[in-house]
Amino acid sequence: MKYRILSVSLLAGLSACQGAPKPAVLTDASPETIATVTGVLAAAVDRAQIELGAGDLTQDTFVSVLPPPPGPLEGNSPALPAVFDIILMDGDCYVQDRTTGTMYPLNGVKCRSASAS
């Protein structure tokens, strides 16, 4: 009896880990995929136009959104990029804001676990 309870609790713990968020990378960086990611991130930072930071989303587990350029009457801007981690959870791809922890689904975008690289 004691071993049966132990094995059931062990299996329950293992199955719970399957849904845990994992660092991920995109499977492709086609213009359509980048357009989808850009649209989701624009909504996340509440701006109509954004520029993604440098990087290869098929290799990097994060993406950054550059701050808007300074206006004509501004000197240097103290604004920093918004950084989002690419997450794979239950077979679906998300970006997660590093500052707030809010997750945004990347509907129609395929990603794979970064550890499977």
Buried (B, 14 or more C-beta within 10 A) or exposed (E): EEEEEEEEEEEEEEEEEEEEEBBBBBBEBEEEBBEBBBEBBBEBBEBEEBEBEEEEBBEBBBBBBBBEEEEEEEEEEEEEBBBBBBBBBEEBBBBBBEEEEEBBEBEEBBBBEBEEE
